[in-house]
Amino acid sequence: MDPFDALALEQLRTRQSIKWRRFDADVLPLWVAEMDVLLADPVREVLERALRDGDTGYPGVTPYAEALAGFAAERWGWSGLDPARTALVADVMTGVSEAVRLVTGPGATVVVSPPVYPPFFGYLEDAGREVLEAPLGADGRLDLDALAEAFARATAGGRGAAYLLCSPHNPTGVVHTADELAGLADLARAADVRVVADEIHAPLVLDGPGFVPYLAVDPAGISVTSASKAWNLAGLKAAVVVAGPDAADDLARLPEVATHGPSHLGVLGHTAALQHGGPWLDDVLGALRSRRELLGTLLAEHLPQVRWTPPRATFLAWLDCAGLGLTGQYADRPAPRGVMNADVGPARAFLDRSRVGLAAGTAFGTGGLDHVRLTLATSTEVLTEAVTRMGRVSG
């Protein structure tokens, strides 16, 4: 069975996660990066065994990093992940924040390429860093010229700086090529900018050229990843920080307290997913391709004014709703960058008039105006009903 059709809407509505509790019961929630699936059997089994045995203490020595290294070698053809150059943290954004602290000083500038995952802004500001935007190009890909200019500004006066890469890119679903990443690494090296890569969506490449780990092109880079997105384990906290060979000394300075956050059950579940969850993941990837095709059909029928580029990775769709003329109708509402919300622009219109909860594009920074982000990882029933409702937004 299609993994997204295994649960009826009535079952999904009994869930207690924020996806299903943020809005009123009549709203179809497609706003947050959470999949409507059952756990992979290997993950469920290891968790059930731990609960049965009362194995719910603190995390100990774990093969999580080794499992990730094996997955990287098998899926991405990359054998450069050395478990000795890793550390466990609570989640990817915690790891990103700690990595940025390792490679830059207080008050340093960190460059990002919006539209991009909203928490990038808040976490960097909380870490005491200044955020500088180098937006994606008109084609939705990394703009190396914009990055070169931003790197020069960020390092003016000899200041240290970093670049926070989102790979694959959220919300656009772009998969950065090896040439693009090599070009980024060359720019960063020349400007003395350190790159930290959020690679949480790496297992979710749907087609075309595969995922390229950033550390495969930059030995001074630091990446942070997790099984949480690909196996729907956000509630089971665990992630891995991986240092390139030239960043090993930086990772060695990671404060011991920064490693206290992972959940023991999270570590067990993530490790089982990477070691034994491949067949389940393949079924999910096939279903996501099907949902991507279905969304294209539904948009053409119900919202032909909406423009989009089908994502090559992730389970997210970035929809340009400028043709609907909705943004100006909510111009009086605040549009905070970095705060995931459904309260402004087209997202507010879809919520109020169609009872569909989407992520407002303004949260993603420059380039987000007129946009919404929609989560594809749901049943045929829910996706069809949601887009059908969205088509009535002008009514």
N, C-alpha and C positions, 0 to 999 in steps of 0.2 A: 504493500500500500504506500501511496505517496505520504511521506512523513508529516506533511502539513495538513493532510486531510484525516489524520488519525483522531483528531479531537474536534468535537462539535463546539459550536459557539457557546452553548449552554455550559459545557465543561470548562471552557476557557474563562468564562465569567466567574467561576468559583476561585480562580487563582487570586493570591494575595499580593503579588508583585505590583510595583508601582505602575507598570503598563496597564494593568486592569483595575487599578484603584484610583488613578488620578482624576478621571472624568466620571460624569454621571453614567448610569448603567446603559442608557440608550446610545452612548457614543461608541463608535468602532475605533479603537485605539491603534494607530499605525505610526506612532510618533517616536518611539524609543527603539534602540537597537537590541531587541529581544525577540527570539523566535518562538512561534507557537508550535512546539514539538514536545514529544516525550523524550526522556533521556536515552542516550545510547545504552544498550544492554550492559556493556562492560563497565560503564560508569555507575549505572544503577546498582549492579551487583556488588561492586567494591564498597559503595556507600551502605548498602543494606548489610553487608557483612560487618562493617565497622560498627554500625548501630547495634546489630545483634550482639556483638562481642563487647559492647561498651567501650570501643576504641575511639574515644572522643576527647582525647587529651591534646597536649601541645604537639605541633609538628616536630618530627625528628629528622634524622638523616633520610634523605629521599632521593629516588632516582628520577625526579622530575626533569632535571637538566639533561640527564642521559636520554630520557625518553624524547625530549625536544630535539636533541642532537640526532637521534635515529630518525625522527620524523623529517627533519631538515634534509638529511642525506637521501631519504627515500623519495620525498615529494618534490624537493627543489634541487636535488643533485648537488647539494652544498655540504661539504664535510668539514667546514672551517669552524664549526661551533664546538669549542672546547669547554666541557663542563667545569673545568678548573677556573675558567674566567666567567663565572656566573654567580648570581646571588638571587635568593628568593625574596620577594616583597609581596605586599598585600594585593596590589593590582597594578595595571599598566600605568595609570596616571600617577600613582604613588612612586613607581619606579622612574617615570619620566622626571618628576619633580626632584627626586634625589639625584638622578644623573645630571640634571642641569646644575644643581648645587655643586656637584663634583668638578665640573669643567668650567664653571664661571664663578665670579665673585658677586657679592651683594651689589645690586644696582646695575649689573651688566644687562646688555640688550640681548634678547632672544628673538630671532626672526621666525615668522610663521608664514604660510602661504594660504590665505583664505580664498574662497570660503572653506573653512576647516572646522573640525570637531570642536564644539563650543567650550568644553572644559580646558582646552589648551590655554585660553585667555585667563581664566580664573586661577588655575594652578600656578601659572608662571607669575602672575601678579602676587599671589600668596607667598611664593618663594622669594619675593623681593626683587624680581627681574622686570625690566621694561620690555614690553612687547612691541615689535616693529613688523608691520605687514609688508610682504612682498607677494602681491596677489598672483594667483594662477593666470596664465595667458588666456586670450580669447578662446583658444581651443581647449581650455580646461586642463592644460598640462603645465608642468613646472616651467616658469619663465626664467631662463638662466640670466638674461640681461637684467631683469628686475631683481633677481637674487644678487647679482654682482654689485648692483647699486646699493642694495640694502646692506650687504656685508661691509661695503666701504663706509657707510654711515654708522653701522653698529660698532665698528672697530676704530673710528676716528679718534685720534689722540692716544692710540696704543691700548685702548680698552679691550679686554677679553669679551668674546661674544660666542653665541651658539645659534644653531638652526635646529628647529624642531620639525622633523619630517614626518608626515603621515603617509604610510606606505603599507598596503594600497590606500588610496586617498578616500577619506570620509569627509564630505558626503557624495562625491562625484562618482566613486567606484572606479577611478582611473588606476591602472596598473603601470607604475613607472618602469620604463625600459632600462636595460643595462647601460645603454649609452647616456640616457638622461641622468642616471645615478652616478655614472662615472664623471659626467660633466659637473654635477653638483659637488662631488668629492674634489675635483680639481679646483673649483672655485673656493671651496672651504679651505683647502690646503694653502692656496695662494694668499688668502685673506687672514689666515690663522683663526678660522672659525671652527668650532667643534660641532659635530652633527650628532644629535640624539634622535633615533628613529622609533616611532610608535608603529609596531608591526602586528598589531592585534588581529587584523583582518587577513593576514598572510595566507592562512589555509583556505580562504574563500575566493580563490580565483576561478572564474566560471569557464573561461575559454581564452583562446589566443595565447601569445607568449606568456610563460609562467611567471611566478613571483621571483624576484631577484632580491635576496637579502642584502641590506645596505652594507653590512660588514664584509660582503664579498668584494666590494670595490674600495672600501676605506678602512684600513686597519686601525685608524685612530677613532673610529666611530663607536657609539654605544647604542645598542638596540634594546627595546623592552617589548616583550610579547607574552601571550597567555593563550590557553585553550578556551578561554571563557566565551569569546564570540562564536567560534566555529562549532562548539558543542553546547552552547547555550547554558553556560555555567557561571553567569555573573554573580549569582548569589552564593557561590562557593569561592571565596577569595583566595587567589594565588596567581602569581606572575613571576617571570624570570627576567632579570637584567643580564644582558650579555655584552661583554667588552671585547672589542677587537684586540689583536696582539699588542698594539701600541697604546691601548687604553687600560691595560691590566693594572698599572699602578694607580690609575684614577679609581677603579673599582675597589681596589684594596683599601682605599680610604673611606669606603662607605661605612657610616656609623652602624655599629652592631644593632642599635635599637631600631634602625630602619628595616631590619629583617624580621621583626617581631609580628608583623601584620598578617602573614598568610594563615589561613585556616587549615587545620590538619585534614578535615574532610575535603577541603578544596584541593589541597596538594594530592590526596589520594585520587580524587575524581579526575583532575587534570592529567595526572600521570597515566591513568587507565585510558583516558580518551586518546592521548598521543600514542600509546602503545598498541591499543586494541580497537580504537574507534574509527579506523579507516573506512571499513565498509559502510558504516552509518553515515560518515561524512560524504562519501560518494553518492549515497542516496539523496542526501540533502542538496548537494551541488546539482544533481539532476533535476530535483524539484525546483530549485531556484531558477534554473534556466527556463523551466516551464512557466514559472510565475512571471519572469521577465517578459516572455513572449505574450502571456495573457495580459499583462499590464499594457503593453503596446497596443494590443487589440482593443482593450477597454478604453484607453485614452483616445484612440482614433474615433471610436464610436460616440463617447460621451463628452470628451473634452478636447476636441480637435485644435483648440487655440493653444493648448499647453505644449511647450517644446521640451524635449528631453533627449539625452544621449543614453541609451541603455548601458547600464554599468557592466564592466568586465570583471568586477570583483565586488565583494561585500553582498549584503542583501538589502541595499538601500537604493532608492531612486531619487534623483535630484530633479525636481520639476520646476520649470520656468513658467510661471503663471502670469507674466506681464500682459499677455494677450487678453486676459480676462478683465483687466482694469479694476482689480480689487484693492490694490495697495493703498491708493489715496483715500478710500472709504474709511480707513482706520489710521489715518495720519496723526490723529490726536492721541493715540496710545503710545506708551514708551516702547522703544525697540532696543532693548539692551543687548549689546554684543556679549557673547559668552554665556548667556543664561538660556538654557533649553526651555522653550515655552511655546504655547500655541495661541498666544494672545494678540498677535499683531499681523497686519497684512493679510495675504491670502489664507494663512493658517487660521486666523480668527474667523474669516468668512466661512471657511469649510466647517469649522467647529459650530458656529452659531446657526448656519443655514442648512448644513448637510449632516451635522452630528457625526463628523469624522474628525478624529484627533490626529493632527500632523505636527511636525516640528517646523516652527517659523524660521525662514531662511535668514532673517536678520541676526539670529543668534550665532551664525557661522562667520560673521565679519563681512568685510568688503566682498561684494559679489553675491551677497545673499538676498538683497532686496528683490521683491517680486517672486521669491522662490519658496518652496516647501520641500521638506524631506519626508519620504514615505517609506515605510518598512514593508518589503516584499514577502517576508518569511511568515506567511500565514496561509490559511486554507483558501481553496478556490472560492468557497462560499463567501468568506469575509472580504477577500479582495474584490470580488465581483460586486458585492453589495456596496462596498465603500466607494468605489469609483462611480458606480451608478448614482449613488447619492451625491457625490461631488459634482456630477454633471448637472445637478439641479441648483447649483449655487447662485445662478443668476435669476432664479425664479422668485 
